């Protein structure tokens, strides 16, 4: 479990770094992104490990990356300024 958690942290950091490289203008502060990725990945690893049980290392790491990516996607801001018109009544 320790190696799974360490792998999840490294994968979460990698996902955070990739997100900061690709979408820096749509993300909040660097510190928040570099913290949220690994925390989401560790939570995903714990959740997947609890659901599948021991012995499923690859599936646990896949679950970690998926949950970490979902958490990072929640930090994204809209791409541009969208002009919103009021709905006609």
Backbone as CSV, one residue per row, in Angstrom:
resi,resn,N_x,N_y,N_z,CA_x,CA_y,CA_z,C_x,C_y,C_z
1,UNK,0.827,-1.203,0.000,0.000,0.000,0.000,0.866,1.259,0.000
2,UNK,2.026,1.191,0.640,2.906,2.362,0.676,3.406,2.694,-0.726
3,UNK,3.784,1.673,-1.492,4.257,1.916,-2.850,3.131,2.426,-3.749
4,UNK,1.916,1.959,-3.521,0.770,2.469,-4.277,0.548,3.946,-3.969
5,UNK,0.647,4.304,-2.701,0.455,5.705,-2.306,1.566,6.580,-2.884
6,UNK,2.800,6.099,-2.840,3.906,6.863,-3.406,3.750,7.011,-4.917
7,UNK,3.343,5.932,-5.573,3.083,6.006,-7.011,1.956,6.967,-7.332
8,UNK,0.917,6.981,-6.493,-0.207,7.892,-6.710,0.239,9.340,-6.558
9,UNK,1.081,9.611,-5.580,1.578,10.980,-5.393,2.388,11.415,-6.608
10,UNK,3.249,10.530,-7.096,4.061,10.882,-8.263,3.208,11.069,-9.514
11,UNK,2.213,10.213,-9.697,1.315,10.374,-10.842,0.481,11.650,-10.722
12,UNK,0.049,11.979,-9.506,-0.696,13.220,-9.280,0.150,14.450,-9.551
13,UNK,1.421,14.393,-9.144,2.321,15.509,-9.448,2.543,15.631,-10.949
14,UNK,2.661,14.499,-11.614,2.825,14.529,-13.069,1.606,15.108,-13.767
15,UNK,0.434,14.727,-13.315,-0.793,15.263,-13.901,-0.914,16.764,-13.631
16,UNK,-0.548,17.184,-12.436,-0.586,18.618,-12.101,0.396,19.400,-12.961
17,UNK,1.584,18.865,-13.116,2.591,19.543,-13.916,2.132,19.652,-15.365
18,UNK,1.568,18.564,-15.889,1.073,18.580,-17.271,-0.054,19.598,-17.437
19,UNK,-0.944,19.670,-16.464,-2.034,20.645,-16.539,-1.487,22.067,-16.503
20,UNK,-0.490,22.314,-15.673,0.098,23.654,-15.610,0.832,24.008,-16.898
21,UNK,1.399,23.032,-17.576,2.092,23.303,-18.835,1.111,23.572,-19.971
22,UNK,-0.003,22.860,-19.984,-0.956,22.981,-21.088,-1.966,24.110,-20.893
23,UNK,-2.414,24.342,-19.655,-3.496,25.302,-19.406,-3.162,26.285,-18.280
24,UNK,-2.039,26.977,-18.321,-1.691,27.850,-17.185,-2.649,29.033,-17.013
25,UNK,-3.238,29.506,-18.114,-4.122,30.670,-18.049,-5.509,30.319,-17.511
26,UNK,-5.854,29.038,-17.470,-7.184,28.637,-17.009,-7.174,28.040,-15.613
27,UNK,-6.025,27.996,-14.963,-5.917,27.394,-13.635,-5.602,28.449,-12.586
28,UNK,-5.992,28.189,-11.339,-5.632,29.119,-10.266,-4.142,29.005,-9.940
29,UNK,-3.755,29.389,-8.779,-2.338,29.454,-8.419,-1.642,28.097,-8.572
30,UNK,-0.363,28.188,-8.871,0.468,26.993,-9.050,0.476,26.119,-7.807
31,UNK,0.546,26.743,-6.666,0.599,26.004,-5.398,-0.662,25.172,-5.195
32,UNK,-1.799,25.735,-5.506,-3.061,25.012,-5.360,-3.126,23.817,-6.307
33,UNK,-2.703,24.020,-7.542,-2.744,22.940,-8.532,-1.774,21.829,-8.154
34,UNK,-0.561,22.198,-7.728,0.432,21.192,-7.353,0.085,20.478,-6.043
35,UNK,-0.847,21.015,-5.290,-1.327,20.341,-4.088,-2.549,19.482,-4.384
36,UNK,-3.437,19.985,-5.207,-4.692,19.277,-5.483,-4.470,17.992,-6.270
37,UNK,-3.546,17.981,-7.214,-3.295,16.790,-8.022,-2.875,15.579,-7.198
38,UNK,-1.813,15.696,-6.397,-1.406,14.557,-5.577,-2.434,14.169,-4.511
39,UNK,-3.106,15.141,-3.915,-4.121,14.797,-2.919,-5.284,14.049,-3.543
40,UNK,-5.717,14.478,-4.714,-6.777,13.768,-5.419,-6.342,12.380,-5.830
41,UNK,-5.091,12.243,-6.261,-4.587,10.935,-6.667,-4.482,9.986,-5.477
42,UNK,-4.038,10.475,-4.338,-3.962,9.613,-3.149,-5.362,9.209,-2.708
43,UNK,-6.298,10.138,-2.741,-7.677,9.784,-2.406,-8.215,8.741,-3.376
44,UNK,-7.927,8.908,-4.662,-8.357,7.928,-5.657,-7.728,6.570,-5.439
45,UNK,-6.459,6.550,-5.037,-5.783,5.283,-4.759,-6.406,4.587,-3.550
46,UNK,-6.696,5.349,-2.517,-7.317,4.762,-1.324,-8.702,4.233,-1.662
47,UNK,-9.458,5.011,-2.409,-10.809,4.606,-2.790,-10.788,3.351,-3.665
48,UNK,-9.920,3.317,-4.646,-9.836,2.155,-5.529,-9.313,0.938,-4.795
49,UNK,-8.331,1.136,-3.926,-7.797,0.018,-3.141,-8.865,-0.561,-2.215
50,UNK,-9.678,0.304,-1.646,-10.756,-0.171,-0.771,-11.819,-0.921,-1.556
51,UNK,-12.067,-0.491,-2.790,-13.095,-1.145,-3.599,-12.618,-2.478,-4.167
52,UNK,-11.368,-2.543,-4.607,-10.862,-3.744,-5.268,-10.124,-4.701,-4.346
53,UNK,-9.531,-4.165,-3.308,-8.749,-5.010,-2.408,-7.289,-5.047,-2.829
54,UNK,-6.475,-5.747,-2.053,-5.048,-5.810,-2.370,-4.791,-6.670,-3.612
55,UNK,-3.646,-6.410,-4.255,-3.265,-7.207,-5.403,-3.637,-6.613,-6.743
56,UNK,-4.234,-5.458,-6.763,-4.626,-4.799,-8.007,-3.884,-3.469,-8.128
57,UNK,-2.575,-3.545,-8.239,-1.753,-2.335,-8.206,-2.019,-1.445,-9.415
58,UNK,-2.047,-2.033,-10.589,-2.235,-1.226,-11.800,-3.615,-0.559,-11.796
59,UNK,-4.637,-1.319,-11.424,-5.982,-0.747,-11.373,-6.071,0.349,-10.312
60,UNK,-5.369,0.178,-9.211,-5.358,1.199,-8.167,-4.711,2.481,-8.674
61,UNK,-3.624,2.348,-9.411,-2.958,3.539,-9.943,-3.785,4.203,-11.039
62,UNK,-4.494,3.412,-11.820,-5.394,3.991,-12.826,-6.512,4.770,-12.128
63,UNK,-7.083,4.204,-11.089,-8.107,4.910,-10.315,-7.569,6.187,-9.694
64,UNK,-6.315,6.145,-9.250,-5.686,7.334,-8.670,-5.564,8.442,-9.701
65,UNK,-5.128,8.093,-10.903,-4.970,9.101,-11.955,-6.327,9.670,-12.367
66,UNK,-7.325,8.820,-12.451,-8.654,9.289,-12.858,-9.217,10.275,-11.841
67,UNK,-9.158,9.934,-10.574,-9.701,10.840,-9.543,-8.868,12.118,-9.454
68,UNK,-7.552,12.005,-9.592,-6.709,13.205,-9.596,-7.025,14.121,-10.764
69,UNK,-7.260,13.543,-11.936,-7.605,14.350,-13.106,-8.972,15.004,-12.952
70,UNK,-9.904,14.289,-12.345,-11.233,14.876,-12.107,-11.124,16.058,-11.155
71,UNK,-10.328,15.900,-10.112,-10.160,17.011,-9.168,-9.490,18.202,-9.845
72,UNK,-8.503,17.946,-10.682,-7.860,19.049,-11.399,-8.821,19.721,-12.374
73,UNK,-9.703,18.948,-12.966,-10.654,19.542,-13.907,-11.647,20.458,-13.197
74,UNK,-11.872,20.212,-11.930,-12.772,21.095,-11.169,-12.154,22.465,-10.911
75,UNK,-10.837,22.576,-11.085,-10.165,23.853,-10.866,-10.150,24.737,-12.111
76,UNK,-10.511,24.187,-13.260,-10.460,24.952,-14.508,-11.474,26.089,-14.519
77,UNK,-11.027,27.204,-15.053,-11.897,28.356,-15.251,-12.378,28.370,-16.699
78,UNK,-13.436,29.097,-16.994,-13.896,29.190,-18.393,-12.800,29.776,-19.292
79,UNK,-12.812,29.372,-20.551,-11.742,29.756,-21.483,-11.802,31.233,-21.850
80,UNK,-12.956,31.719,-22.182,-13.043,33.108,-22.631,-14.206,33.813,-21.982
81,UNK,-14.328,35.055,-22.346,-15.447,35.830,-21.823,-16.659,35.576,-22.715
82,UNK,-17.623,34.932,-22.179,-18.829,34.610,-22.923,-19.879,35.671,-22.620
83,UNK,-20.409,36.242,-23.665,-21.464,37.237,-23.515,-22.775,36.499,-23.261
84,UNK,-23.325,36.697,-22.120,-24.579,36.036,-21.779,-25.726,37.041,-21.848
85,UNK,-26.705,36.666,-22.612,-27.886,37.518,-22.714,-28.959,36.984,-21.804
86,UNK,-29.774,37.865,-21.261,-30.867,37.388,-20.400,-31.876,36.611,-21.213
87,UNK,-32.462,35.631,-20.602,-33.501,34.822,-21.256,-34.744,35.663,-21.464
88,UNK,-35.365,35.581,-22.640,-36.604,36.338,-22.852,-37.727,35.782,-21.990
89,UNK,-38.536,36.671,-21.475,-39.616,36.197,-20.606,-40.973,36.271,-21.251
